[in-house]
Amino acid sequence: MEEPKNWWKCSNCEYTLQAATPPETCPGCKEKCNFIDATCYTPECGGPENIDPQIGQR
């Protein structure tokens, strides 16, 4: 069974990626940043396969 993947958004450059855990270094800005869990957890935004629109939008 495949490990579930969350959506992660860099708090520095807003780079967004899907992974089981956030990376050590952001692929977008190449910095060591904090990542925000941007996964949708409600049916209104489509569930875990999607980004929460309130968090994921720039």
C-alpha distance matrix in Angstrom:
0.0 3.8 6.5 9.0 12.1 15.6 18.8 21.4 25.1 27.6 30.5 32.9 32.4 29.9 27.5 24.2 20.8 17.1 15.2 13.2 16.8 20.1 21.8 24.9 27.1 27.0 26.6 29.2 32.1 31.2 32.1 30.4 29.8 28.4 25.4 25.3 22.1 22.8 19.8 21.0 20.5 22.7 22.8 26.0 24.5 21.5 18.8 16.2 15.9 19.6 22.0 24.4 27.6 29.8 28.1 26.9 30.3 32.8
3.8 0.0 3.8 6.3 8.8 12.5 15.5 17.9 21.6 24.0 27.1 29.3 28.7 26.3 23.8 20.5 17.0 13.4 11.5 10.0 13.7 16.8 18.4 21.7 23.6 23.4 22.9 25.5 28.4 27.6 28.5 27.1 26.5 25.2 22.2 22.2 19.2 19.8 17.0 18.6 18.6 21.1 21.4 24.3 22.3 19.5 16.9 13.9 13.3 16.8 19.0 21.6 24.8 27.0 25.0 23.6 27.0 29.3
6.5 3.8 0.0 3.8 6.4 9.8 13.2 15.3 19.0 21.3 24.1 26.6 26.4 24.0 21.8 18.6 15.3 11.7 9.2 6.8 10.3 13.7 15.7 18.8 21.0 21.0 21.0 23.6 26.2 25.4 25.9 24.2 23.4 21.9 19.0 19.1 16.1 17.2 14.7 16.7 16.6 19.6 20.6 23.4 21.3 19.0 16.0 12.6 12.7 15.8 17.4 19.8 23.1 24.9 22.7 21.6 25.2 27.4
9.0 6.3 3.8 0.0 3.8 6.7 10.2 12.8 16.5 19.2 21.9 24.6 24.4 21.6 19.7 16.3 13.3 9.6 8.0 6.1 9.6 12.7 15.3 18.6 20.7 20.1 20.3 22.4 25.0 24.8 25.1 23.4 22.1 20.2 17.0 16.5 13.2 13.9 11.1 12.9 12.9 15.9 17.0 19.6 17.5 15.4 12.3 8.8 9.3 12.3 13.9 16.1 19.5 21.3 19.2 18.3 21.9 24.4
12.1 8.8 6.4 3.8 0.0 3.8 6.8 9.3 13.0 15.7 18.6 21.1 20.7 17.9 16.0 12.5 9.6 5.9 4.7 4.2 7.5 9.8 12.5 16.0 17.6 16.6 16.8 18.7 21.4 21.3 21.8 20.4 19.0 17.3 13.9 13.6 10.6 11.1 8.9 11.5 12.4 15.6 17.0 19.0 16.4 14.7 12.0 8.3 8.2 10.4 11.3 13.9 17.1 18.8 16.5 15.2 18.8 21.0
15.6 12.5 9.8 6.7 3.8 0.0 3.8 6.4 10.0 13.0 15.5 18.3 18.2 15.2 13.8 10.4 8.3 5.5 5.6 5.8 7.3 8.6 11.9 15.3 16.7 15.3 16.1 17.3 19.8 20.2 20.2 18.8 16.8 14.7 11.1 10.2 7.0 7.4 5.5 8.7 10.1 13.5 15.4 17.0 14.2 13.3 10.7 7.1 7.9 8.8 8.6 10.7 14.0 15.4 12.9 12.0 15.7 18.0
18.8 15.5 13.2 10.2 6.8 3.8 0.0 3.8 6.8 10.2 12.9 15.5 14.9 11.7 10.4 6.8 5.7 4.4 6.5 8.4 8.9 8.6 11.5 14.9 15.4 13.3 14.0 14.6 17.1 18.1 18.2 17.4 15.0 13.3 9.5 8.4 6.0 5.1 4.8 8.3 10.8 13.9 15.8 16.5 13.2 13.0 11.4 8.3 8.4 7.7 6.3 8.7 11.4 12.9 10.1 8.6 12.2 14.3
21.4 17.9 15.3 12.8 9.3 6.4 3.8 0.0 3.8 6.7 9.4 12.0 11.9 9.1 8.2 5.5 5.4 6.1 7.3 9.2 8.1 6.3 9.1 11.9 12.3 10.2 11.6 12.1 14.1 15.0 14.7 13.7 11.2 9.6 5.8 5.6 4.8 5.4 7.2 10.9 13.3 16.5 18.8 19.2 15.9 16.4 14.8 11.8 12.2 11.1 8.8 10.4 12.6 13.2 9.7 8.6 12.0 13.3
25.1 21.6 19.0 16.5 13.0 10.0 6.8 3.8 0.0 3.8 6.3 8.8 8.4 5.4 5.6 4.4 6.7 9.0 10.7 12.9 11.4 8.6 10.5 12.7 12.1 9.3 11.0 10.3 11.8 13.5 13.1 12.7 9.8 8.5 5.3 5.1 6.5 6.2 9.3 12.4 15.3 18.0 20.4 20.0 16.7 17.8 16.8 14.5 14.7 12.7 9.6 10.7 11.9 11.9 8.2 7.0 9.7 10.1
27.6 24.0 21.3 19.2 15.7 13.0 10.2 6.7 3.8 0.0 3.8 5.4 5.8 4.6 5.2 6.4 8.7 11.5 12.6 14.8 12.5 9.0 9.7 10.9 9.6 6.9 9.3 8.3 8.8 10.5 9.6 9.5 6.4 6.2 4.6 6.4 9.2 9.7 13.0 16.1 18.8 21.6 24.1 23.7 20.4 21.6 20.6 18.2 18.3 16.5 13.4 14.3 15.1 14.6 10.9 10.1 11.9 11.1
30.5 27.1 24.1 21.9 18.6 15.5 12.9 9.4 6.3 3.8 0.0 3.8 6.2 5.7 8.2 9.7 12.3 14.9 15.9 17.6 15.0 11.6 12.6 12.9 11.8 9.7 12.5 11.1 10.5 12.4 10.5 10.2 6.5 5.6 5.7 6.6 10.2 10.9 14.5 17.3 19.7 22.3 25.1 24.4 21.4 23.2 22.2 20.1 20.8 18.6 15.1 15.1 15.6 14.2 10.7 11.0 12.3 11.0
32.9 29.3 26.6 24.6 21.1 18.3 15.5 12.0 8.8 5.4 3.8 0.0 3.8 5.9 8.1 10.9 13.7 16.8 17.9 19.9 17.3 13.6 13.5 13.3 11.3 8.9 11.5 9.4 7.8 10.2 8.3 9.2 6.4 7.6 8.5 10.2 13.7 14.1 17.7 20.6 23.2 25.7 28.3 27.4 24.3 26.0 25.3 23.2 23.4 21.2 17.8 18.1 18.1 16.9 13.6 13.3 13.9 11.7
32.4 28.7 26.4 24.4 20.7 18.2 14.9 11.9 8.4 5.8 6.2 3.8 0.0 3.9 5.6 9.0 12.1 15.7 17.3 20.0 17.9 14.3 14.0 14.5 11.9 8.7 10.0 7.0 6.3 9.6 9.3 11.1 8.9 10.4 10.2 11.6 14.5 14.1 17.6 20.2 23.3 25.6 27.8 26.7 23.4 24.9 24.6 22.6 22.2 19.9 16.6 17.5 17.0 16.5 13.5 12.1 12.2 9.8
29.9 26.3 24.0 21.6 17.9 15.2 11.7 9.1 5.4 4.6 5.7 5.9 3.9 0.0 3.8 6.1 9.7 13.0 15.2 17.9 16.2 12.9 13.6 15.0 13.0 9.6 10.7 8.3 9.1 12.1 11.9 12.9 10.2 10.4 8.9 9.3 11.6 10.6 14.0 16.5 19.6 21.9 23.9 22.9 19.5 21.1 20.9 19.1 18.7 16.2 12.8 13.6 13.3 13.0 9.9 8.3 8.8 7.1
27.5 23.8 21.8 19.7 16.0 13.8 10.4 8.2 5.6 5.2 8.2 8.1 5.6 3.8 0.0 3.8 6.8 10.5 12.7 15.8 14.5 11.3 11.5 13.4 11.3 7.6 7.7 5.6 7.9 10.4 11.2 12.5 10.5 11.2 9.3 10.4 12.0 11.1 13.8 16.6 19.9 22.3 24.1 23.5 19.9 20.8 20.5 18.2 17.3 15.3 12.5 14.4 14.5 15.1 11.9 9.5 10.6 9.6
24.2 20.5 18.6 16.3 12.5 10.4 6.8 5.5 4.4 6.4 9.7 10.9 9.0 6.1 3.8 0.0 3.8 7.1 9.9 13.0 12.4 10.0 11.1 13.9 12.7 9.3 9.3 8.5 11.3 13.2 13.9 14.4 12.3 12.0 9.0 9.3 9.7 8.3 10.4 13.3 16.6 19.1 20.7 20.4 16.7 17.3 16.8 14.5 13.5 11.6 9.2 11.5 12.2 13.4 10.4 7.6 9.7 10.2
20.8 17.0 15.3 13.3 9.6 8.3 5.7 5.4 6.7 8.7 12.3 13.7 12.1 9.7 6.8 3.8 0.0 3.8 6.5 10.0 10.0 8.3 9.4 12.8 12.2 9.6 9.0 9.7 12.8 13.8 14.9 15.0 13.4 13.2 9.9 10.7 10.1 9.3 10.3 13.4 16.4 19.1 20.6 20.9 17.3 17.0 16.1 13.2 11.9 11.1 9.7 12.7 14.2 15.9 12.9 10.2 12.9 13.8
17.1 13.4 11.7 9.6 5.9 5.5 4.4 6.1 9.0 11.5 14.9 16.8 15.7 13.0 10.5 7.1 3.8 0.0 3.8 7.2 8.5 8.3 10.2 13.9 14.3 12.3 11.9 13.2 16.3 16.8 17.7 17.2 15.7 14.9 11.4 11.6 9.8 9.4 8.9 12.0 14.4 17.3 18.6 19.6 16.2 15.3 13.8 10.6 9.3 9.6 9.3 12.5 14.8 16.7 14.0 11.7 14.8 16.5
15.2 11.5 9.2 8.0 4.7 5.6 6.5 7.3 10.7 12.6 15.9 17.9 17.3 15.2 12.7 9.9 6.5 3.8 0.0 3.8 5.4 6.4 8.2 12.0 13.2 12.2 12.3 14.5 17.2 16.8 17.5 16.4 15.4 14.5 11.4 12.2 10.4 11.3 10.6 13.9 15.6 18.9 20.5 22.0 18.9 17.7 15.6 11.9 11.4 12.5 12.3 15.1 17.8 19.4 16.4 14.7 18.0 19.5
13.2 10.0 6.8 6.1 4.2 5.8 8.4 9.2 12.9 14.8 17.6 19.9 20.0 17.9 15.8 13.0 10.0 7.2 3.8 0.0 3.8 7.0 9.3 12.6 14.7 14.6 15.2 17.6 19.9 19.2 19.4 17.6 16.6 15.2 12.4 13.0 10.7 12.4 11.2 14.4 15.2 18.7 20.6 22.5 19.8 18.6 15.8 12.0 12.3 14.0 14.2 16.4 19.6 20.8 17.9 16.9 20.5 22.2
16.8 13.7 10.3 9.6 7.5 7.3 8.9 8.1 11.4 12.5 15.0 17.3 17.9 16.2 14.5 12.4 10.0 8.5 5.4 3.8 0.0 3.8 6.5 9.3 11.8 12.1 13.6 16.0 17.7 16.8 16.4 14.2 13.3 11.8 9.5 10.8 9.5 12.0 11.9 15.5 16.4 20.1 22.4 24.0 21.3 20.6 17.9 14.2 14.9 15.9 15.1 16.9 19.9 20.5 17.2 16.6 20.1 21.3
20.1 16.8 13.7 12.7 9.8 8.6 8.6 6.3 8.6 9.0 11.6 13.6 14.3 12.9 11.3 10.0 8.3 8.3 6.4 7.0 3.8 0.0 3.8 6.7 8.6 8.5 10.5 12.6 14.0 13.3 12.8 10.8 9.7 8.6 6.4 8.7 8.6 11.1 12.1 15.9 17.4 21.0 23.5 24.5 21.5 21.4 19.1 15.6 16.1 16.2 14.6 16.4 18.9 19.2 15.6 14.8 18.1 18.7
21.8 18.4 15.7 15.3 12.5 11.9 11.5 9.1 10.5 9.7 12.6 13.5 14.0 13.6 11.5 11.1 9.4 10.2 8.2 9.3 6.5 3.8 0.0 3.8 5.4 6.3 8.1 11.0 12.1 10.5 10.4 8.7 9.0 9.4 8.4 11.5 12.2 14.3 15.6 19.3 21.1 24.6 26.9 27.9 24.7 24.5 22.4 18.9 18.9 19.0 17.5 19.5 21.6 22.0 18.3 17.2 20.0 20.1
24.9 21.7 18.8 18.6 16.0 15.3 14.9 11.9 12.7 10.9 12.9 13.3 14.5 15.0 13.4 13.9 12.8 13.9 12.0 12.6 9.3 6.7 3.8 0.0 3.8 6.7 9.3 12.0 11.9 9.6 8.6 6.1 7.6 8.8 9.4 13.0 14.4 16.9 18.6 22.4 24.0 27.6 30.1 30.9 27.8 27.9 25.8 22.3 22.5 22.5 20.6 22.3 24.3 24.2 20.4 19.7 22.3 21.9
27.1 23.6 21.0 20.7 17.6 16.7 15.4 12.3 12.1 9.6 11.8 11.3 11.9 13.0 11.3 12.7 12.2 14.3 13.2 14.7 11.8 8.6 5.4 3.8 0.0 3.8 6.3 8.8 8.3 5.8 5.4 4.5 6.6 9.2 9.8 13.6 15.5 17.3 19.4 23.2 25.3 28.7 31.0 31.5 28.1 28.4 26.8 23.5 23.2 22.7 20.7 22.4 23.9 23.9 20.2 19.0 21.1 20.1
27.0 23.4 21.0 20.1 16.6 15.3 13.3 10.2 9.3 6.9 9.7 8.9 8.7 9.6 7.6 9.3 9.6 12.3 12.2 14.6 12.1 8.5 6.3 6.7 3.8 0.0 3.8 5.4 5.8 5.0 5.5 6.2 6.4 8.8 8.6 11.9 13.9 15.0 17.4 21.0 23.5 26.6 28.8 28.9 25.5 25.9 24.7 21.6 21.1 20.2 17.9 19.8 20.9 21.1 17.4 15.8 17.7 16.6
26.6 22.9 21.0 20.3 16.8 16.1 14.0 11.6 11.0 9.3 12.5 11.5 10.0 10.7 7.7 9.3 9.0 11.9 12.3 15.2 13.6 10.5 8.1 9.3 6.3 3.8 0.0 3.8 6.0 5.4 8.0 9.6 10.2 12.5 11.7 14.6 16.0 16.5 18.4 21.9 24.7 27.6 29.4 29.5 25.9 26.0 25.0 22.0 20.9 20.1 18.2 20.6 21.5 22.3 18.9 16.6 18.2 17.2
29.2 25.5 23.6 22.4 18.7 17.3 14.6 12.1 10.3 8.3 11.1 9.4 7.0 8.3 5.6 8.5 9.7 13.2 14.5 17.6 16.0 12.6 11.0 12.0 8.8 5.4 3.8 0.0 3.8 5.8 8.2 10.6 10.4 12.7 12.0 14.4 16.3 16.1 18.6 21.7 24.8 27.5 29.2 28.8 25.2 25.7 25.2 22.6 21.4 20.0 17.7 19.8 20.0 20.7 17.4 15.1 15.9 14.3
32.1 28.4 26.2 25.0 21.4 19.8 17.1 14.1 11.8 8.8 10.5 7.8 6.3 9.1 7.9 11.3 12.8 16.3 17.2 19.9 17.7 14.0 12.1 11.9 8.3 5.8 6.0 3.8 0.0 3.8 5.4 8.7 8.9 11.9 12.3 15.1 17.7 17.9 20.8 24.0 27.0 29.7 31.7 31.2 27.6 28.5 27.9 25.3 24.5 22.9 20.3 21.9 22.0 22.1 18.7 16.9 17.6 15.4
31.2 27.6 25.4 24.8 21.3 20.2 18.1 15.0 13.5 10.5 12.4 10.2 9.6 12.1 10.4 13.2 13.8 16.8 16.8 19.2 16.8 13.3 10.5 9.6 5.8 5.0 5.4 5.8 3.8 0.0 3.8 6.9 8.7 12.1 12.9 16.3 18.7 19.5 22.1 25.6 28.3 31.3 33.4 33.3 29.7 30.3 29.3 26.4 25.6 24.5 22.2 24.0 24.6 24.7 21.2 19.5 20.6 18.9
32.1 28.5 25.9 25.1 21.8 20.2 18.2 14.7 13.1 9.6 10.5 8.3 9.3 11.9 11.2 13.9 14.9 17.7 17.5 19.4 16.4 12.8 10.4 8.6 5.4 5.5 8.0 8.2 5.4 3.8 0.0 3.8 5.7 9.5 11.2 14.7 17.6 19.0 21.8 25.3 27.7 30.8 33.3 33.1 29.8 30.6 29.4 26.5 26.3 25.1 22.4 23.8 24.5 24.0 20.4 19.4 20.7 18.8
30.4 27.1 24.2 23.4 20.4 18.8 17.4 13.7 12.7 9.5 10.2 9.2 11.1 12.9 12.5 14.4 15.0 17.2 16.4 17.6 14.2 10.8 8.7 6.1 4.5 6.2 9.6 10.6 8.7 6.9 3.8 0.0 3.8 7.1 9.5 13.2 15.9 18.0 20.7 24.3 26.2 29.6 32.3 32.4 29.3 30.1 28.4 25.3 25.6 24.7 22.1 23.2 24.4 23.8 20.0 19.5 21.3 19.9
29.8 26.5 23.4 22.1 19.0 16.8 15.0 11.2 9.8 6.4 6.5 6.4 8.9 10.2 10.5 12.3 13.4 15.7 15.4 16.6 13.3 9.7 9.0 7.6 6.6 6.4 10.2 10.4 8.9 8.7 5.7 3.8 0.0 3.8 6.3 9.7 12.9 14.8 17.8 21.3 23.2 26.4 29.3 29.2 26.2 27.3 25.7 22.9 23.4 22.1 19.2 20.0 21.1 20.2 16.4 16.3 18.1 16.9
28.4 25.2 21.9 20.2 17.3 14.7 13.3 9.6 8.5 6.2 5.6 7.6 10.4 10.4 11.2 12.0 13.2 14.9 14.5 15.2 11.8 8.6 9.4 8.8 9.2 8.8 12.5 12.7 11.9 12.1 9.5 7.1 3.8 0.0 3.8 6.7 9.9 12.4 15.3 18.6 20.3 23.5 26.6 26.6 23.8 25.0 23.2 20.5 21.6 20.3 17.4 17.6 19.1 17.9 14.2 14.7 17.0 16.3
25.4 22.2 19.0 17.0 13.9 11.1 9.5 5.8 5.3 4.6 5.7 8.5 10.2 8.9 9.3 9.0 9.9 11.4 11.4 12.4 9.5 6.4 8.4 9.4 9.8 8.6 11.7 12.0 12.3 12.9 11.2 9.5 6.3 3.8 0.0 3.8 6.6 8.8 11.7 15.1 16.9 20.2 23.1 23.2 20.3 21.3 19.6 16.8 17.8 16.5 13.7 14.2 16.1 15.3 11.5 11.7 14.4 14.4
25.3 22.2 19.1 16.5 13.6 10.2 8.4 5.6 5.1 6.4 6.6 10.2 11.6 9.3 10.4 9.3 10.7 11.6 12.2 13.0 10.8 8.7 11.5 13.0 13.6 11.9 14.6 14.4 15.1 16.3 14.7 13.2 9.7 6.7 3.8 0.0 3.8 5.9 9.0 12.1 13.8 16.9 19.9 19.9 17.2 18.6 16.9 14.6 16.0 14.4 11.3 11.1 13.1 12.0 8.3 9.4 12.3 13.1
22.1 19.2 16.1 13.2 10.6 7.0 6.0 4.8 6.5 9.2 10.2 13.7 14.5 11.6 12.0 9.7 10.1 9.8 10.4 10.7 9.5 8.6 12.2 14.4 15.5 13.9 16.0 16.3 17.7 18.7 17.6 15.9 12.9 9.9 6.6 3.8 0.0 3.8 5.7 8.9 10.4 13.7 16.8 17.2 14.6 15.6 13.5 11.0 12.8 11.6 9.1 9.1 12.0 11.6 8.4 9.2 12.8 14.5
22.8 19.8 17.2 13.9 11.1 7.4 5.1 5.4 6.2 9.7 10.9 14.1 14.1 10.6 11.1 8.3 9.3 9.4 11.3 12.4 12.0 11.1 14.3 16.9 17.3 15.0 16.5 16.1 17.9 19.5 19.0 18.0 14.8 12.4 8.8 5.9 3.8 0.0 3.8 6.5 9.2 11.9 14.5 14.5 11.5 12.7 11.4 9.5 10.8 8.7 5.6 5.6 8.3 8.5 5.6 5.8 9.5 11.8
19.8 17.0 14.7 11.1 8.9 5.5 4.8 7.2 9.3 13.0 14.5 17.7 17.6 14.0 13.8 10.4 10.3 8.9 10.6 11.2 11.9 12.1 15.6 18.6 19.4 17.4 18.4 18.6 20.8 22.1 21.8 20.7 17.8 15.3 11.7 9.0 5.7 3.8 0.0 3.8 6.2 9.3 11.7 12.4 9.6 10.0 7.9 5.8 7.6 6.3 4.8 5.4 9.1 10.2 8.4 8.3 11.9 14.8
21.0 18.6 16.7 12.9 11.5 8.7 8.3 10.9 12.4 16.1 17.3 20.6 20.2 16.5 16.6 13.3 13.4 12.0 13.9 14.4 15.5 15.9 19.3 22.4 23.2 21.0 21.9 21.7 24.0 25.6 25.3 24.3 21.3 18.6 15.1 12.1 8.9 6.5 3.8 0.0 3.8 5.8 8.0 8.7 6.2 6.9 5.2 5.1 7.3 5.6 5.1 4.2 7.8 9.3 9.0 9.3 12.3 15.7
20.5 18.6 16.6 12.9 12.4 10.1 10.8 13.3 15.3 18.8 19.7 23.2 23.3 19.6 19.9 16.6 16.4 14.4 15.6 15.2 16.4 17.4 21.1 24.0 25.3 23.5 24.7 24.8 27.0 28.3 27.7 26.2 23.2 20.3 16.9 13.8 10.4 9.2 6.2 3.8 0.0 3.8 7.0 8.7 7.8 8.1 5.3 5.7 9.1 8.7 8.9 7.6 11.0 11.8 11.7 12.8 15.8 19.1
22.7 21.1 19.6 15.9 15.6 13.5 13.9 16.5 18.0 21.6 22.3 25.7 25.6 21.9 22.3 19.1 19.1 17.3 18.9 18.7 20.1 21.0 24.6 27.6 28.7 26.6 27.6 27.5 29.7 31.3 30.8 29.6 26.4 23.5 20.2 16.9 13.7 11.9 9.3 5.8 3.8 0.0 3.8 5.4 6.1 6.7 5.3 7.8 10.6 9.8 10.4 8.5 11.1 12.0 13.1 14.2 16.5 20.1
22.8 21.4 20.6 17.0 17.0 15.4 15.8 18.8 20.4 24.1 25.1 28.3 27.8 23.9 24.1 20.7 20.6 18.6 20.5 20.6 22.4 23.5 26.9 30.1 31.0 28.8 29.4 29.2 31.7 33.4 33.3 32.3 29.3 26.6 23.1 19.9 16.8 14.5 11.7 8.0 7.0 3.8 0.0 3.8 5.5 4.9 5.0 8.7 10.5 10.0 11.6 10.4 12.3 14.0 15.5 16.0 17.9 21.6
26.0 24.3 23.4 19.6 19.0 17.0 16.5 19.2 20.0 23.7 24.4 27.4 26.7 22.9 23.5 20.4 20.9 19.6 22.0 22.5 24.0 24.5 27.9 30.9 31.5 28.9 29.5 28.8 31.2 33.3 33.1 32.4 29.2 26.6 23.2 19.9 17.2 14.5 12.4 8.7 8.7 5.4 3.8 0.0 3.8 5.6 7.4 10.9 12.2 10.5 11.3 9.4 10.2 11.8 14.1 14.6 15.9 19.6
24.5 22.3 21.3 17.5 16.4 14.2 13.2 15.9 16.7 20.4 21.4 24.3 23.4 19.5 19.9 16.7 17.3 16.2 18.9 19.8 21.3 21.5 24.7 27.8 28.1 25.5 25.9 25.2 27.6 29.7 29.8 29.3 26.2 23.8 20.3 17.2 14.6 11.5 9.6 6.2 7.8 6.1 5.5 3.8 0.0 3.8 6.0 8.8 9.4 7.0 7.7 6.3 7.2 9.6 11.4 11.3 12.7 16.5
21.5 19.5 19.0 15.4 14.7 13.3 13.0 16.4 17.8 21.6 23.2 26.0 24.9 21.1 20.8 17.3 17.0 15.3 17.7 18.6 20.6 21.4 24.5 27.9 28.4 25.9 26.0 25.7 28.5 30.3 30.6 30.1 27.3 25.0 21.3 18.6 15.6 12.7 10.0 6.9 8.1 6.7 4.9 5.6 3.8 0.0 3.8 7.0 7.0 5.9 8.4 8.6 10.1 12.9 14.0 13.3 15.2 18.9
18.8 16.9 16.0 12.3 12.0 10.7 11.4 14.8 16.8 20.6 22.2 25.3 24.6 20.9 20.5 16.8 16.1 13.8 15.6 15.8 17.9 19.1 22.4 25.8 26.8 24.7 25.0 25.2 27.9 29.3 29.4 28.4 25.7 23.2 19.6 16.9 13.5 11.4 7.9 5.2 5.3 5.3 5.0 7.4 6.0 3.8 0.0 3.8 5.6 5.9 8.3 8.6 11.3 13.6 13.9 13.6 16.2 19.8
16.2 13.9 12.6 8.8 8.3 7.1 8.3 11.8 14.5 18.2 20.1 23.2 22.6 19.1 18.2 14.5 13.2 10.6 11.9 12.0 14.2 15.6 18.9 22.3 23.5 21.6 22.0 22.6 25.3 26.4 26.5 25.3 22.9 20.5 16.8 14.6 11.0 9.5 5.8 5.1 5.7 7.8 8.7 10.9 8.8 7.0 3.8 0.0 3.8 5.3 7.4 8.7 12.0 14.1 13.4 12.8 16.0 19.3
15.9 13.3 12.7 9.3 8.2 7.9 8.4 12.2 14.7 18.3 20.8 23.4 22.2 18.7 17.3 13.5 11.9 9.3 11.4 12.3 14.9 16.1 18.9 22.5 23.2 21.1 20.9 21.4 24.5 25.6 26.3 25.6 23.4 21.6 17.8 16.0 12.8 10.8 7.6 7.3 9.1 10.6 10.5 12.2 9.4 7.0 5.6 3.8 0.0 3.8 7.1 9.7 12.3 15.2 14.4 12.8 15.6 18.8
19.6 16.8 15.8 12.3 10.4 8.8 7.7 11.1 12.7 16.5 18.6 21.2 19.9 16.2 15.3 11.6 11.1 9.6 12.5 14.0 15.9 16.2 19.0 22.5 22.7 20.2 20.1 20.0 22.9 24.5 25.1 24.7 22.1 20.3 16.5 14.4 11.6 8.7 6.3 5.6 8.7 9.8 10.0 10.5 7.0 5.9 5.9 5.3 3.8 0.0 3.8 6.5 8.6 11.7 11.2 9.4 12.0 15.4
22.0 19.0 17.4 13.9 11.3 8.6 6.3 8.8 9.6 13.4 15.1 17.8 16.6 12.8 12.5 9.2 9.7 9.3 12.3 14.2 15.1 14.6 17.5 20.6 20.7 17.9 18.2 17.7 20.3 22.2 22.4 22.1 19.2 17.4 13.7 11.3 9.1 5.6 4.8 5.1 8.9 10.4 11.6 11.3 7.7 8.4 8.3 7.4 7.1 3.8 0.0 3.8 5.9 8.6 7.5 5.7 8.7 12.0
24.4 21.6 19.8 16.1 13.9 10.7 8.7 10.4 10.7 14.3 15.1 18.1 17.5 13.6 14.4 11.5 12.7 12.5 15.1 16.4 16.9 16.4 19.5 22.3 22.4 19.8 20.6 19.8 21.9 24.0 23.8 23.2 20.0 17.6 14.2 11.1 9.1 5.6 5.4 4.2 7.6 8.5 10.4 9.4 6.3 8.6 8.6 8.7 9.7 6.5 3.8 0.0 3.8 5.5 5.5 5.7 8.3 11.7
27.6 24.8 23.1 19.5 17.1 14.0 11.4 12.6 11.9 15.1 15.6 18.1 17.0 13.3 14.5 12.2 14.2 14.8 17.8 19.6 19.9 18.9 21.6 24.3 23.9 20.9 21.5 20.0 22.0 24.6 24.5 24.4 21.1 19.1 16.1 13.1 12.0 8.3 9.1 7.8 11.0 11.1 12.3 10.2 7.2 10.1 11.3 12.0 12.3 8.6 5.9 3.8 0.0 3.8 5.5 5.1 5.8 9.5
29.8 27.0 24.9 21.3 18.8 15.4 12.9 13.2 11.9 14.6 14.2 16.9 16.5 13.0 15.1 13.4 15.9 16.7 19.4 20.8 20.5 19.2 22.0 24.2 23.9 21.1 22.3 20.7 22.1 24.7 24.0 23.8 20.2 17.9 15.3 12.0 11.6 8.5 10.2 9.3 11.8 12.0 14.0 11.8 9.6 12.9 13.6 14.1 15.2 11.7 8.6 5.5 3.8 0.0 3.8 6.0 6.3 9.2
28.1 25.0 22.7 19.2 16.5 12.9 10.1 9.7 8.2 10.9 10.7 13.6 13.5 9.9 11.9 10.4 12.9 14.0 16.4 17.9 17.2 15.6 18.3 20.4 20.2 17.4 18.9 17.4 18.7 21.2 20.4 20.0 16.4 14.2 11.5 8.3 8.4 5.6 8.4 9.0 11.7 13.1 15.5 14.1 11.4 14.0 13.9 13.4 14.4 11.2 7.5 5.5 5.5 3.8 0.0 3.8 5.8 8.1
26.9 23.6 21.6 18.3 15.2 12.0 8.6 8.6 7.0 10.1 11.0 13.3 12.1 8.3 9.5 7.6 10.2 11.7 14.7 16.9 16.6 14.8 17.2 19.7 19.0 15.8 16.6 15.1 16.9 19.5 19.4 19.5 16.3 14.7 11.7 9.4 9.2 5.8 8.3 9.3 12.8 14.2 16.0 14.6 11.3 13.3 13.6 12.8 12.8 9.4 5.7 5.7 5.1 6.0 3.8 0.0 3.8 6.6
30.3 27.0 25.2 21.9 18.8 15.7 12.2 12.0 9.7 11.9 12.3 13.9 12.2 8.8 10.6 9.7 12.9 14.8 18.0 20.5 20.1 18.1 20.0 22.3 21.1 17.7 18.2 15.9 17.6 20.6 20.7 21.3 18.1 17.0 14.4 12.3 12.8 9.5 11.9 12.3 15.8 16.5 17.9 15.9 12.7 15.2 16.2 16.0 15.6 12.0 8.7 8.3 5.8 6.3 5.8 3.8 0.0 3.8
32.8 29.3 27.4 24.4 21.0 18.0 14.3 13.3 10.1 11.1 11.0 11.7 9.8 7.1 9.6 10.2 13.8 16.5 19.5 22.2 21.3 18.7 20.1 21.9 20.1 16.6 17.2 14.3 15.4 18.9 18.8 19.9 16.9 16.3 14.4 13.1 14.5 11.8 14.8 15.7 19.1 20.1 21.6 19.6 16.5 18.9 19.8 19.3 18.8 15.4 12.0 11.7 9.5 9.2 8.1 6.6 3.8 0.0
